[in-house]
Amino acid sequence: MSVDHRPTLDQSWLADLRASLADDFATQTARLRELTELNADTGDPGEAHNQAALLLATRQNIEQITGALNRISDGTYGACQRCGQSIPAERLEILPHARFCVPCQEKQNR
């Protein structure tokens, strides 16, 4: 018999979070579109580096938001993807796209 470690999260909190993440997704998608359209070569290597960094950061934000939205939809939001334990609500409030509990995140970063 397996034990379900998924947290019991308040449904209204999850609905608000989903709406907030959807807004963030729209904002980041618009930003990515703008950055991609402005991808003109100015001849300045520093500017090209900054542009590339902004594109990468925006794509990572979109990926994190999409992942969180998918986990909300499939019912796995709030469960550590490494150990399966509940991620504390405080961590999720600060970092809504968190995939790991703190101990597992520390192991992941090593």
Phi, psi and chi 1 to 4 in degrees:
 res  aa     phi    psi   chi1   chi2   chi3   chi4
   1 MET       -  125.4  179.8  166.8  102.1      -
   2 SER   -90.5  150.7   68.9      -      -      -
   3 VAL  -100.3  132.1  176.6      -      -      -
   4 ASP   -86.6  114.8 -173.0   -2.5      -      -
   5 HIS   -98.2    4.6  -65.5  -70.5      -      -
   6 ARG   -64.6  138.4  -71.9 -179.1  -65.7 -175.6
   7 PRO   -73.0  154.8   27.1  -32.7      -      -
   8 THR   -92.4  104.1  -55.2      -      -      -
   9 LEU  -104.3  140.9  -61.7  170.9      -      -
  10 ASP   -57.2  127.1  179.1   79.3      -      -
  11 GLN   -64.3  -35.9  -69.1  -56.3  -52.5      -
  12 SER   -69.5  -35.6   66.1      -      -      -
  13 TRP   -63.8  -43.3 -177.7   80.3      -      -
  14 LEU   -63.4  -39.8  -88.2  177.6      -      -
  15 ALA   -64.5  -42.8      -      -      -      -
  16 ASP   -63.6  -42.1  -69.5  -14.3      -      -
  17 LEU   -62.7  -44.2  176.1   62.1      -      -
  18 ARG   -59.6  -43.4 -175.4 -177.2  -41.3 -144.1
  19 ALA   -64.4  -42.6      -      -      -      -
  20 SER   -63.9  -43.8  175.7      -      -      -
  21 LEU   -65.2  -37.6  -72.0  169.5      -      -
  22 ALA   -63.6  -40.7      -      -      -      -
  23 ASP   -63.3  -44.4  -72.5  -15.2      -      -
  24 ASP   -60.6  -40.2  -70.3  -12.4      -      -
  25 PHE   -60.9  -45.8 -179.1   83.8      -      -
  26 ALA   -62.9  -41.7      -      -      -      -
  27 THR   -63.4  -47.3  -60.3      -      -      -
  28 GLN   -67.1  -36.1  -67.5  -62.7  -41.5      -
  29 THR   -65.1  -42.6  -58.4      -      -      -
  30 ALA   -63.2  -40.9      -      -      -      -
  31 ARG   -63.1  -43.6 -179.4  178.3 -177.3 -158.7
  32 LEU   -61.3  -41.8 -178.5   62.1      -      -
  33 ARG   -60.3  -46.4 -169.4  176.1  -45.9  110.5
  34 GLU   -62.0  -45.9  -72.2  174.1   18.1      -
  35 LEU   -63.1  -38.3  -71.7  169.6      -      -
  36 THR   -68.0  -41.6  -56.4      -      -      -
  37 GLU   -69.3  -30.6  -70.2  170.0   -1.5      -
  38 LEU   -88.3   14.1  -64.5  174.8      -      -
  39 ASN   -73.8   37.9 -160.1   11.7      -      -
  40 ALA   -75.9  141.1      -      -      -      -
  41 ASP   -80.0  113.4 -174.7    8.8      -      -
  42 THR   -89.0   -8.0   61.9      -      -      -
  43 GLY    84.0   -4.2      -      -      -      -
  44 ASP   -97.2  111.5  179.0   -2.5      -      -
  45 PRO   -59.5  -34.6  -12.7   19.7      -      -
  46 GLY   -64.2  -42.5      -      -      -      -
  47 GLU   -66.2  -39.7 -175.8   63.2   31.0      -
  48 ALA   -63.3  -40.0      -      -      -      -
  49 HIS   -64.3  -45.5  177.1   74.5      -      -
  50 ASN   -60.2  -43.6  -70.9  -18.2      -      -
  51 GLN   -61.0  -44.9 -175.3   79.0    3.2      -
  52 ALA   -63.6  -40.2      -      -      -      -
  53 ALA   -65.5  -41.2      -      -      -      -
  54 LEU   -64.5  -41.6  -74.7  171.5      -      -
  55 LEU   -61.9  -45.4  -79.3  167.1      -      -
  56 LEU   -63.0  -46.8  177.6   61.7      -      -
  57 ALA   -61.9  -41.1      -      -      -      -
  58 THR   -66.5  -42.8  -57.4      -      -      -
  59 ARG   -63.2  -39.6  -74.0 -175.2  178.4  121.4
  60 GLN   -65.3  -40.4  -72.2  173.1  -25.4      -
  61 ASN   -59.7  -45.2  -73.1  -21.3      -      -
  62 ILE   -61.9  -42.6  -69.7  170.7      -      -
  63 GLU   -63.0  -42.8 -178.1  179.3  -55.8      -
  64 GLN   -65.8  -43.0  -69.5  171.5  -20.5      -
  65 ILE   -63.7  -45.1  -67.2  165.8      -      -
  66 THR   -60.8  -42.7  -58.9      -      -      -
  67 GLY   -60.4  -45.0      -      -      -      -
  68 ALA   -62.9  -44.1      -      -      -      -
  69 LEU   -61.9  -40.8  -72.5  168.1      -      -
  70 ASN   -64.5  -40.5  -72.3  -21.3      -      -
  71 ARG   -67.5  -35.5  -71.1 -171.6  -61.3  -79.0
  72 ILE   -62.8  -46.5  -69.8  169.9      -      -
  73 SER   -63.0  -40.1  -68.0      -      -      -
  74 ASP   -91.5    3.1   68.9   17.8      -      -
  75 GLY    82.8   10.1      -      -      -      -
  76 THR  -102.6    2.3   61.0      -      -      -
  77 TYR   -61.7  133.7 -176.9   81.0      -      -
  78 GLY    92.9   -2.8      -      -      -      -
  79 ALA  -103.6  133.3      -      -      -      -
  80 CYS   -61.6  131.4  177.3      -      -      -
  81 GLN   -77.6   -7.2  -69.7 -175.3  -28.0      -
  82 ARG   -99.4  -52.2 -173.7  172.5 -167.7  160.9
  83 CYS  -106.3  -14.2   71.3      -      -      -
  84 GLY    84.7   -5.5      -      -      -      -
  85 GLN   -73.5  161.7  -63.6  -66.0  -41.2      -
  86 SER   -67.9  137.9  -66.8      -      -      -
  87 ILE   -85.2  128.7  -61.1  171.0      -      -
  88 PRO   -55.9  140.8  -23.3   32.8      -      -
  89 ALA   -56.1  -35.6      -      -      -      -
  90 GLU   -60.3  -40.6  -63.3   81.9    9.7      -
  91 ARG   -66.4  -41.9  177.6  166.3  170.0   76.4
  92 LEU   -67.0  -32.8  -66.8  172.0      -      -
  93 GLU   -66.8  -37.7  -73.0  175.0   12.2      -
  94 ILE   -79.8  -38.9  -65.9  167.9      -      -
  95 LEU  -132.0   79.2 -165.2   64.2      -      -
  96 PRO   -61.5  -19.3    4.3   -6.7      -      -
  97 HIS   -95.6   11.6   61.4  -91.3      -      -
  98 ALA   -56.0  131.9      -      -      -      -
  99 ARG  -104.7  -17.0  -64.2  172.4   33.0 -141.9
 100 PHE  -130.6  150.7  -55.3  105.9      -      -
 101 CYS   -69.6  167.2   62.0      -      -      -
 102 VAL   -59.1  -48.8  172.1      -      -      -
 103 PRO   -58.6  -41.7  -23.7   33.0      -      -
 104 CYS   -70.4  -35.1  -71.6      -      -      -
 105 GLN   -62.9  -41.1 -176.4   65.5   58.3      -
 106 GLU   -63.0  -40.4  -71.2  172.0   -8.1      -
 107 LYS   -64.6  -38.7  -69.0  175.5 -169.2  171.1
 108 GLN   -64.7  -34.9 -174.7   79.6    8.6      -
 109 ASN   -79.8  -11.1  -69.6  -19.5      -      -
 110 ARG   -76.1      -  -72.5 -173.5 -154.9  152.4
